[in-house]
Amino acid sequence: MSTTPKQTLTGLILDEDCLFTLDEMSIACSVRTEYIIELVDEGIVEPTEQQREQQQWSFTGKNLLRARKARRLQHDLDINLAGAALVLDMLEEIEQLREQLRRLG
């Protein structure tokens, strides 16, 4: 009798009110905090309130998802952050257009 290896899936449940610190964002994305700062500089993610001190920044769940997607785009497609920002913006626009079509149709 053969045994099937067990696979563990992990996930993160986000609600609209969920906020992450800079350190929590870097942990959740498995990156250094400097990478998250680069994402902010590129406009891919935005702190909820522009604080002078980076350690006071907080990010929404939407920002976490964008940061993860940007990292995946860089890793999988080998594109730079500016390219990742463009792709993410275009994907969001496509989703908005699809939603409009669903409402009309």
KOLKEGU-461774 format. One record per atom (N, C-alpha, C, O, CB): x negated, y, z negated; residue number from 1. Coordinates in nm, 2 decimals, decimal comma, padded with zeros to 4 digits. Atoms other than C-alpha are relative to their C-alpha. Glycine has a CB too. Layout:
<recs>
[rec [X Y Z] NUM]
...
</recs>
This chain:
<recs>
[rec [-00,08 -00,12 00,00] 1]
[rec [00,00 00,00 00,00] 1]
[rec [-00,09 00,12 00,00] 1]
[rec [-00,17 00,14 -00,09] 1]
[rec [00,10 00,00 -00,12] 1]
[rec [00,08 -00,12 00,00] 2]
[rec [-00,15 00,33 00,10] 2]
[rec [00,07 00,11 -00,07] 2]
[rec [00,19 00,12 -00,08] 2]
[rec [-00,02 00,04 00,15] 2]
[rec [-00,06 -00,11 00,07] 3]
[rec [-00,10 00,64 -00,10] 3]
[rec [-00,02 00,13 00,08] 3]
[rec [-00,12 00,15 00,15] 3]
[rec [-00,06 00,02 -00,14] 3]
[rec [00,01 -00,13 -00,07] 4]
[rec [-00,03 00,98 00,05] 4]
[rec [-00,06 00,10 -00,09] 4]
[rec [-00,01 00,11 -00,20] 4]
[rec [00,14 00,04 00,05] 4]
[rec [00,06 -00,11 00,09] 5]
[rec [-00,25 01,26 -00,08] 5]
[rec [00,11 00,10 -00,03] 5]
[rec [00,19 00,14 00,05] 5]
[rec [-00,12 00,06 00,07] 5]
[rec [-00,10 -00,10 00,04] 6]
[rec [-00,05 01,51 -00,28] 6]
[rec [-00,06 00,13 00,03] 6]
[rec [-00,18 00,16 00,02] 6]
[rec [00,02 -00,01 -00,16] 6]
[rec [00,03 -00,13 -00,04] 7]
[rec [-00,05 01,86 -00,16] 7]
[rec [00,07 00,10 -00,09] 7]
[rec [00,19 00,09 -00,11] 7]
[rec [00,03 00,03 00,15] 7]
[rec [-00,06 -00,10 00,09] 8]
[rec [00,01 02,16 -00,39] 8]
[rec [00,02 00,13 00,08] 8]
[rec [-00,08 00,18 00,14] 8]
[rec [-00,08 00,02 -00,13] 8]
[rec [-00,02 -00,13 -00,06] 9]
[rec [00,17 02,47 -00,25] 9]
[rec [00,01 00,10 -00,10] 9]
[rec [00,08 00,08 -00,21] 9]
[rec [00,12 -00,01 00,10] 9]
[rec [-00,01 -00,11 00,09] 10]
[rec [00,14 02,80 -00,42] 10]
[rec [00,06 00,12 00,07] 10]
[rec [00,05 00,13 00,20] 10]
[rec [-00,14 00,04 -00,06] 10]
[rec [-00,06 -00,12 -00,06] 11]
[rec [00,33 03,12 -00,36] 11]
[rec [00,02 00,11 -00,09] 11]
[rec [-00,01 00,10 -00,21] 11]
[rec [00,14 -00,04 00,06] 11]
[rec [-00,01 -00,12 00,09] 12]
[rec [00,40 03,46 -00,49] 12]
[rec [00,14 00,06 00,03] 12]
[rec [00,17 00,09 00,15] 12]
[rec [-00,11 00,10 00,03] 12]
[rec [-00,13 -00,06 -00,02] 13]
[rec [00,75 03,59 -00,54] 13]
[rec [-00,01 00,15 -00,03] 13]
[rec [-00,05 00,19 -00,14] 13]
[rec [00,11 -00,07 -00,10] 13]
[rec [00,01 -00,14 00,02] 14]
[rec [00,78 03,96 -00,49] 14]
[rec [00,14 00,06 00,00] 14]
[rec [00,23 00,02 00,08] 14]
[rec [-00,09 00,06 00,12] 14]
[rec [-00,12 -00,08 -00,01] 15]
[rec [01,06 04,20 -00,56] 15]
[rec [-00,04 00,14 00,03] 15]
[rec [-00,16 00,17 00,02] 15]
[rec [00,08 -00,01 -00,14] 15]
[rec [00,03 -00,14 -00,04] 16]
[rec [01,09 04,56 -00,46] 16]
[rec [-00,06 00,08 -00,11] 16]
[rec [-00,13 00,18 -00,08] 16]
[rec [00,13 00,06 00,05] 16]
[rec [00,05 -00,08 00,11] 17]
[rec [00,99 04,68 -00,80] 17]
[rec [-00,14 -00,04 -00,05] 17]
[rec [-00,20 00,01 -00,14] 17]
[rec [00,10 00,00 -00,12] 17]
[rec [00,13 00,06 00,04] 18]
[rec [00,67 04,47 -00,83] 18]
[rec [-00,11 00,10 00,04] 18]
[rec [-00,12 00,13 00,16] 18]
[rec [-00,01 -00,14 00,06] 18]
[rec [00,11 -00,09 -00,03] 19]
[rec [00,36 04,69 -00,85] 19]
[rec [-00,13 -00,08 -00,04] 19]
[rec [-00,13 -00,16 -00,14] 19]
[rec [00,01 00,13 -00,08] 19]
[rec [00,13 00,06 00,03] 20]
[rec [-00,01 04,58 -00,84] 20]
[rec [-00,10 00,10 -00,01] 20]
[rec [-00,10 00,21 00,05] 20]
[rec [-00,03 -00,10 00,12] 20]
[rec [00,12 -00,09 00,02] 21]
[rec [-00,32 04,75 -00,96] 21]
[rec [-00,10 -00,03 00,11] 21]
[rec [-00,08 -00,13 00,19] 21]
[rec [-00,06 -00,02 -00,14] 21]
[rec [00,11 00,03 -00,10] 22]
[rec [-00,63 04,77 -00,74] 22]
[rec [-00,06 -00,13 -00,02] 22]
[rec [-00,08 -00,21 00,07] 22]
[rec [-00,10 00,11 -00,01] 22]
[rec [00,06 00,13 00,03] 23]
[rec [-00,78 04,48 -00,92] 23]
[rec [00,09 -00,12 00,03] 23]
[rec [00,05 -00,22 00,08] 23]
[rec [-00,04 -00,01 -00,15] 23]
[rec [-00,10 00,11 -00,03] 24]
[rec [-00,46 04,27 -00,89] 24]
[rec [00,01 -00,02 00,15] 24]
[rec [00,03 -00,14 00,19] 24]
[rec [00,13 00,03 -00,06] 24]
[rec [00,00 00,01 -00,14] 25]
[rec [-00,45 04,35 -00,52] 25]
[rec [-00,12 -00,08 00,05] 25]
[rec [-00,10 -00,17 00,14] 25]
[rec [00,01 00,13 00,07] 25]
[rec [00,12 00,07 -00,05] 26]
[rec [-00,80 04,23 -00,47] 26]
[rec [00,00 -00,15 -00,03] 26]
[rec [-00,04 -00,23 00,05] 26]
[rec [-00,13 00,07 -00,05] 26]
[rec [-00,01 00,14 00,04] 27]
[rec [-00,74 03,91 -00,66] 27]
[rec [00,10 -00,07 00,08] 27]
[rec [00,08 -00,18 00,13] 27]
[rec [00,04 -00,01 -00,15] 27]
[rec [-00,11 00,06 -00,08] 28]
[rec [-00,41 03,84 -00,48] 28]
[rec [-00,04 -00,02 00,15] 28]
[rec [00,01 -00,12 00,21] 28]
[rec [00,12 00,08 -00,01] 28]
[rec [00,05 00,01 -00,14] 29]
[rec [-00,59 03,89 -00,14] 29]
[rec [-00,13 -00,08 00,01] 29]
[rec [-00,18 -00,10 00,12] 29]
[rec [-00,01 00,14 00,06] 29]
[rec [00,13 00,06 00,01] 30]
[rec [-00,91 03,71 -00,25] 30]
[rec [-00,11 00,08 00,07] 30]
[rec [-00,19 00,03 00,15] 30]
[rec [00,01 -00,14 00,07] 30]
[rec [00,10 -00,09 -00,06] 31]
[rec [-01,12 04,01 -00,15] 31]
[rec [-00,06 00,08 -00,11] 31]
[rec [-00,01 00,09 -00,23] 31]
[rec [00,06 00,08 00,11] 31]
[rec [00,05 -00,10 00,10] 32]
[rec [-01,34 04,26 -00,33] 32]
[rec [00,08 00,13 00,00] 32]
[rec [00,16 00,16 00,10] 32]
[rec [-00,15 00,04 00,04] 32]
[rec [-00,08 -00,13 00,01] 33]
[rec [-01,18 04,59 -00,44] 33]
[rec [-00,05 00,09 00,10] 33]
[rec [00,04 00,17 00,15] 33]
[rec [-00,02 00,06 -00,14] 33]
[rec [00,05 -00,09 -00,10] 34]
[rec [-01,40 04,77 -00,19] 34]
[rec [00,08 -00,02 00,13] 34]
[rec [00,10 00,07 00,21] 34]
[rec [-00,15 -00,02 00,03] 34]
[rec [-00,08 00,03 -00,12] 35]
[rec [-01,20 04,59 00,09] 35]
[rec [00,14 00,07 -00,01] 35]
[rec [00,18 00,13 00,09] 35]
[rec [00,02 -00,15 00,02] 35]
[rec [-00,13 -00,07 00,01] 36]
[rec [-00,87 04,73 -00,05] 36]
[rec [-00,02 00,15 00,01] 36]
[rec [00,07 00,21 00,07] 36]
[rec [00,06 -00,04 -00,15] 36]
[rec [00,02 -00,14 -00,02] 37]
[rec [-01,02 05,07 -00,07] 37]
[rec [-00,02 00,04 00,15] 37]
[rec [00,03 00,14 00,20] 37]
[rec [-00,13 00,05 -00,08] 37]
[rec [00,01 -00,02 -00,15] 38]
[rec [-01,12 05,04 00,30] 38]
[rec [00,14 00,00 00,07] 38]
[rec [00,16 00,07 00,16] 38]
[rec [-00,09 -00,11 00,06] 38]
[rec [-00,13 00,01 -00,06] 39]
[rec [-00,76 04,94 00,38] 39]
[rec [00,08 00,13 -00,03] 39]
[rec [00,15 00,18 00,06] 39]
[rec [00,08 -00,12 -00,07] 39]
[rec [-00,06 -00,13 00,03] 40]
[rec [-00,64 05,26 00,20] 40]
[rec [-00,06 00,11 00,09] 40]
[rec [00,02 00,19 00,15] 40]
[rec [-00,02 00,04 -00,15] 40]
[rec [00,06 -00,10 -00,08] 41]
[rec [-00,89 05,47 00,39] 41]
[rec [00,04 -00,01 00,15] 41]
[rec [00,06 00,09 00,21] 41]
[rec [-00,16 -00,02 00,00] 41]
[rec [-00,05 00,02 -00,14] 42]
[rec [-00,77 05,32 00,72] 42]
[rec [00,15 00,02 00,01] 42]
[rec [00,20 00,02 00,13] 42]
[rec [-00,03 -00,15 00,04] 42]
[rec [-00,15 -00,03 -00,01] 43]
[rec [-00,40 05,38 00,63] 43]
[rec [00,08 -00,13 00,01] 43]
[rec [00,20 -00,12 00,04] 43]
[rec [00,03 00,09 00,11] 43]
[rec [-00,07 00,13 00,00] 44]
[rec [-00,31 05,01 00,62] 44]
[rec [00,09 -00,02 -00,12] 44]
[rec [00,20 -00,06 -00,10] 44]
[rec [-00,10 -00,12 00,02] 44]
[rec [-00,08 00,01 00,13] 45]
[rec [-00,19 05,02 00,26] 45]
[rec [-00,01 00,14 -00,06] 45]
[rec [-00,11 00,21 -00,04] 45]
[rec [-00,05 -00,11 -00,09] 45]
[rec [00,00 -00,13 00,07] 46]
[rec [-00,10 05,32 00,05] 46]
[rec [00,03 -00,02 -00,15] 46]
[rec [00,13 -00,09 -00,18] 46]
[rec [00,09 00,10 00,07] 46]
[rec [-00,04 00,00 00,14] 47]
[rec [-00,10 05,36 -00,33] 47]
[rec [00,13 00,07 -00,01] 47]
[rec [00,16 00,16 00,06] 47]
[rec [-00,11 00,06 -00,09] 47]
[rec [-00,13 -00,06 00,02] 48]
[rec [00,24 05,45 -00,46] 48]
[rec [-00,01 00,15 -00,03] 48]
[rec [00,08 00,23 00,02] 48]
[rec [00,08 -00,07 -00,11] 48]
[rec [00,02 -00,15 00,03] 49]
[rec [00,11 05,78 -00,59] 49]
[rec [-00,15 00,02 00,02] 49]
[rec [-00,23 -00,06 -00,03] 49]
[rec [00,04 00,04 -00,15] 49]
[rec [00,14 -00,03 -00,02] 50]
[rec [-00,22 05,93 -00,48] 50]
[rec [-00,06 00,05 -00,13] 50]
[rec [-00,05 00,17 -00,16] 50]
[rec [-00,02 00,10 00,12] 50]
[rec [00,07 -00,04 00,13] 51]
[rec [-00,42 05,93 -00,80] 51]
[rec [-00,15 00,02 00,04] 51]
[rec [-00,20 -00,04 00,14] 51]
[rec [00,01 -00,12 -00,10] 51]
[rec [00,14 -00,02 -00,03] 52]
[rec [-00,77 06,06 -00,80] 52]
[rec [-00,09 -00,12 -00,04] 52]
[rec [-00,18 -00,16 00,03] 52]
[rec [-00,05 00,12 -00,08] 52]
[rec [00,07 00,12 00,05] 53]
[rec [-00,90 05,76 -01,00] 53]
[rec [00,05 -00,12 00,07] 53]
[rec [00,17 -00,16 00,06] 53]
[rec [00,01 -00,01 -00,15] 53]
[rec [-00,04 00,12 -00,07] 54]
[rec [-00,89 05,45 -00,79] 54]
[rec [00,05 -00,11 -00,09] 54]
[rec [00,14 -00,19 -00,06] 54]
[rec [-00,11 -00,06 00,08] 54]
[rec [-00,05 00,10 00,10] 55]
[rec [-00,84 05,23 -01,10] 55]
[rec [00,14 00,03 -00,05] 55]
[rec [00,20 -00,06 -00,11] 55]
[rec [-00,10 00,00 -00,12] 55]
[rec [-00,13 -00,03 00,03] 56]
[rec [-00,51 05,41 -01,15] 56]
[rec [00,10 -00,03 00,11] 56]
[rec [00,22 -00,01 00,10] 56]
[rec [00,01 00,14 -00,05] 56]
[rec [-00,09 00,02 -00,11] 57]
[rec [-00,37 05,32 -00,81] 57]
[rec [00,09 -00,12 -00,03] 57]
[rec [00,05 -00,21 -00,10] 57]
[rec [-00,09 -00,03 00,13] 57]
[rec [-00,09 00,12 00,00] 58]
[rec [-00,07 05,09 -00,78] 58]
[rec [00,06 -00,02 00,14] 58]
[rec [00,07 00,08 00,21] 58]
[rec [00,11 00,02 -00,11] 58]
[rec [-00,04 00,04 -00,13] 59]
[rec [00,06 04,91 -00,48] 59]
[rec [00,13 -00,08 -00,01] 59]
[rec [00,15 -00,16 -00,10] 59]
[rec [-00,11 -00,07 00,08] 59]
[rec [-00,13 00,08 00,00] 60]
[rec [00,40 04,76 -00,38] 60]
[rec [-00,03 -00,13 00,06] 60]
[rec [-00,14 -00,16 00,11] 60]
[rec [00,10 00,08 00,08] 60]
[rec [00,01 00,13 -00,06] 61]
[rec [00,46 04,41 -00,27] 61]
[rec [-00,02 00,01 00,15] 61]
[rec [-00,08 -00,08 00,21] 61]
[rec [00,12 -00,08 -00,04] 61]
[rec [00,02 -00,01 -00,15] 62]
[rec [00,49 04,53 00,09] 62]
[rec [-00,14 00,03 00,03] 62]
[rec [-00,19 -00,02 00,13] 62]
[rec [00,09 00,12 00,05] 62]
[rec [00,14 -00,03 -00,02] 63]
[rec [00,14 04,67 00,06] 63]
[rec [-00,09 -00,13 -00,01] 63]
[rec [-00,18 -00,15 00,06] 63]
[rec [-00,05 00,10 -00,10] 63]
[rec [00,07 00,13 00,02] 64]
[rec [00,02 04,33 -00,07] 64]
[rec [00,01 -00,09 00,13] 64]
[rec [-00,09 -00,14 00,18] 64]
[rec [00,05 -00,08 -00,12] 64]
[rec [-00,02 00,08 -00,12] 65]
[rec [00,17 04,16 00,24] 65]
[rec [-00,08 00,05 00,11] 65]
[rec [-00,14 -00,02 00,19] 65]
[rec [00,15 -00,01 00,03] 65]
[rec [00,08 -00,06 -00,10] 66]
[rec [00,01 04,41 00,47] 66]
[rec [-00,14 -00,03 -00,01] 66]
[rec [-00,21 -00,05 00,09] 66]
[rec [00,03 00,15 00,01] 66]
[rec [00,15 00,02 00,03] 67]
[rec [-00,33 04,37 00,31] 67]
[rec [-00,03 -00,15 00,04] 67]
[rec [-00,14 -00,17 00,10] 67]
[rec [-00,03 00,02 -00,15] 67]
[rec [00,02 00,14 -00,04] 68]
[rec [-00,30 03,99 00,35] 68]
[rec [00,00 -00,02 00,15] 68]
[rec [-00,08 -00,10 00,20] 68]
[rec [00,10 -00,09 -00,07] 68]
[rec [00,00 00,01 -00,15] 69]
[rec [-00,20 04,02 00,71] 69]
[rec [-00,12 00,06 00,07] 69]
[rec [-00,17 00,00 00,16] 69]
[rec [00,13 00,06 00,05] 69]
[rec [00,12 -00,07 -00,05] 70]
[rec [-00,48 04,26 00,78] 70]
[rec [-00,12 -00,09 -00,01] 70]
[rec [-00,20 -00,11 00,08] 70]
[rec [-00,03 00,13 -00,07] 70]
[rec [00,11 00,09 00,02] 71]
[rec [-00,73 04,02 00,63] 71]
[rec [00,01 -00,12 00,09] 71]
[rec [-00,09 -00,16 00,15] 71]
[rec [00,00 -00,05 -00,15] 71]
[rec [-00,02 00,11 -00,09] 72]
[rec [-00,58 03,73 00,83] 72]
[rec [-00,04 00,04 00,15] 72]
[rec [-00,10 -00,04 00,22] 72]
[rec [00,14 -00,06 -00,01] 72]
[rec [00,03 -00,04 -00,13] 73]
[rec [-00,60 03,93 01,15] 73]
[rec [-00,15 00,02 00,03] 73]
[rec [-00,20 -00,02 00,13] 73]
[rec [00,07 00,14 00,03] 73]
[rec [00,14 -00,02 -00,01] 74]
[rec [-00,96 04,02 01,09] 74]
[rec [-00,07 -00,14 00,01] 74]
[rec [-00,16 -00,16 00,09] 74]
[rec [-00,06 00,08 -00,12] 74]
[rec [00,06 00,13 00,00] 75]
[rec [-01,05 03,66 01,01] 75]
[rec [00,03 -00,08 00,12] 75]
[rec [-00,06 -00,14 00,18] 75]
[rec [00,04 -00,07 -00,13] 75]
[rec [-00,04 00,08 -00,11] 76]
[rec [-00,85 03,49 01,28] 76]
[rec [-00,03 00,05 00,14] 76]
[rec [-00,07 -00,02 00,23] 76]
[rec [00,15 -00,03 -00,01] 76]
[rec [00,02 -00,06 -00,13] 77]
[rec [-00,89 03,73 01,56] 77]
[rec [-00,12 00,09 00,02] 77]
[rec [-00,16 00,14 00,12] 77]
[rec [00,12 00,09 00,04] 77]
[rec [00,13 -00,07 00,01] 78]
[rec [-01,21 03,90 01,46] 78]
[rec [00,02 00,15 00,06] 78]
[rec [-00,06 00,19 00,14] 78]
[rec [-00,11 -00,07 00,09] 78]
[rec [-00,02 -00,14 -00,03] 79]
[rec [-01,07 04,25 01,50] 79]
[rec [-00,04 00,09 -00,11] 79]
[rec [-00,04 00,05 -00,23] 79]
[rec [00,15 00,03 00,05] 79]
[rec [00,03 -00,09 00,11] 80]
[rec [-01,17 04,56 01,31] 80]
[rec [00,12 00,05 -00,07] 80]
[rec [00,23 00,02 -00,03] 80]
[rec [-00,09 00,12 00,06] 80]
[rec [-00,11 -00,05 00,08] 81]
[rec [-00,96 04,74 01,06] 81]
[rec [00,09 00,10 00,08] 81]
[rec [00,21 00,10 00,06] 81]
[rec [-00,05 00,08 -00,12] 81]
[rec [-00,08 -00,08 -00,08] 82]
[rec [-00,84 05,00 01,31] 82]
[rec [00,09 -00,08 00,09] 82]
[rec [00,21 -00,05 00,10] 82]
[rec [-00,09 00,10 00,08] 82]
[rec [-00,08 00,08 -00,09] 83]
[rec [-00,72 04,73 01,54] 83]
[rec [00,11 -00,07 -00,09] 83]
[rec [00,22 -00,09 -00,04] 83]
[rec [-00,09 -00,11 00,06] 83]
[rec [-00,10 00,06 00,09] 84]
[rec [-00,55 04,55 01,24] 84]
[rec [00,11 00,10 -00,03] 84]
[rec [00,23 00,06 -00,04] 84]
[rec [-00,07 -00,05 -00,12] 84]
[rec [-00,11 -00,10 00,03] 85]
[rec [-00,37 04,87 01,15] 85]
[rec [00,09 00,02 00,12] 85]
[rec [00,21 00,03 00,10] 85]
[rec [-00,07 00,14 -00,03] 85]
[rec [-00,09 -00,02 -00,12] 86]
[rec [-00,24 04,91 01,51] 86]
[rec [00,09 -00,12 00,01] 86]
[rec [00,21 -00,11 00,04] 86]
[rec [-00,09 00,02 00,12] 86]
[rec [-00,08 00,12 -00,01] 87]
[rec [-00,12 04,55 01,52] 87]
[rec [00,11 -00,01 -00,11] 87]
[rec [00,22 -00,04 -00,07] 87]
[rec [-00,09 -00,13 -00,01] 87]
[rec [-00,10 00,00 00,11] 88]
[rec [00,05 04,58 01,18] 88]
[rec [00,11 00,10 00,03] 88]
[rec [00,23 00,07 00,01] 88]
[rec [-00,06 00,02 -00,13] 88]
[rec [-00,10 -00,10 -00,03] 89]
[rec [00,23 04,90 01,29] 89]
[rec [00,09 -00,05 00,11] 89]
[rec [00,21 -00,03 00,10] 89]
[rec [-00,07 00,13 00,03] 89]
[rec [-00,08 00,05 -00,11] 90]
[rec [00,34 04,74 01,61] 90]
[rec [00,09 -00,12 -00,04] 90]
[rec [00,21 -00,12 00,00] 90]
[rec [-00,09 -00,05 00,12] 90]
[rec [-00,09 00,10 00,05] 91]
[rec [00,47 04,43 01,43] 91]
[rec [00,12 00,05 -00,08] 91]
[rec [00,23 00,00 -00,06] 91]
[rec [-00,09 -00,10 -00,08] 91]
[rec [-00,11 -00,06 00,07] 92]
[rec [00,67 04,64 01,20] 92]
[rec [00,10 00,07 00,09] 92]
[rec [00,22 00,06 00,07] 92]
[rec [-00,05 00,10 -00,10] 92]
[rec [-00,10 -00,07 -00,10] 93]
[rec [00,82 04,84 01,49] 93]
[rec [00,08 -00,11 00,07] 93]
[rec [00,20 -00,09 00,09] 93]
[rec [-00,08 00,08 00,10] 93]
[rec [-00,07 00,11 -00,06] 94]
[rec [00,91 04,51 01,66] 94]
[rec [00,11 -00,05 -00,09] 94]
[rec [00,22 -00,07 -00,04] 94]
[rec [-00,09 -00,11 00,05] 94]
[rec [-00,10 00,05 00,10] 95]
[rec [01,09 04,39 01,35] 95]
[rec [00,11 00,10 -00,02] 95]
[rec [00,23 00,06 -00,03] 95]
[rec [-00,07 -00,02 -00,14] 95]
[rec [-00,11 -00,10 00,01] 96]
[rec [01,28 04,72 01,32] 96]
[rec [00,09 00,00 00,12] 96]
[rec [00,21 00,01 00,11] 96]
[rec [-00,06 00,14 -00,02] 96]
[rec [-00,08 00,00 -00,12] 97]
[rec [01,39 04,70 01,68] 97]
[rec [00,08 -00,13 00,01] 97]
[rec [00,20 -00,13 00,05] 97]
[rec [-00,09 00,00 00,13] 97]
[rec [-00,08 00,12 00,01] 98]
[rec [01,50 04,34 01,63] 98]
[rec [00,12 00,01 -00,09] 98]
[rec [00,23 -00,03 -00,06] 98]
[rec [-00,09 -00,12 -00,04] 98]
[rec [-00,11 -00,02 00,10] 99]
[rec [01,70 04,44 01,33] 99]
[rec [00,11 00,09 00,06] 99]
[rec [00,23 00,06 00,04] 99]
[rec [-00,05 00,07 -00,13] 99]
[rec [-00,10 -00,09 -00,07] 100]
[rec [01,87 04,72 01,54] 100]
[rec [00,08 -00,09 00,10] 100]
[rec [00,20 -00,07 00,11] 100]
[rec [-00,07 00,11 00,07] 100]
[rec [-00,07 00,09 -00,10] 101]
[rec [01,95 04,46 01,81] 101]
[rec [00,10 -00,09 -00,07] 101]
[rec [00,21 -00,12 -00,02] 101]
[rec [-00,10 -00,08 00,08] 101]
[rec [-00,09 00,08 00,07] 102]
[rec [02,10 04,23 01,55] 102]
[rec [00,13 00,07 -00,05] 102]
[rec [00,24 00,02 -00,04] 102]
[rec [-00,07 -00,06 -00,13] 102]
[rec [-00,11 -00,08 00,04] 103]
[rec [02,32 04,50 01,42] 103]
[rec [00,09 00,04 00,11] 103]
[rec [00,22 00,05 00,09] 103]
[rec [-00,04 00,13 -00,07] 103]
[rec [-00,08 -00,04 -00,12] 104]
[rec [02,44 04,60 01,77] 104]
[rec [00,06 -00,12 00,06] 104]
[rec [00,17 -00,11 00,12] 104]
[rec [-00,09 00,07 00,10] 104]
[rec [-00,05 00,12 -00,07] 105]
[rec [02,49 04,25 01,89] 105]
[rec [00,08 -00,08 -00,08] 105]
[rec [00,14 -00,19 -00,03] 105]
[rec [-00,11 -00,08 00,05] 105]
</recs>
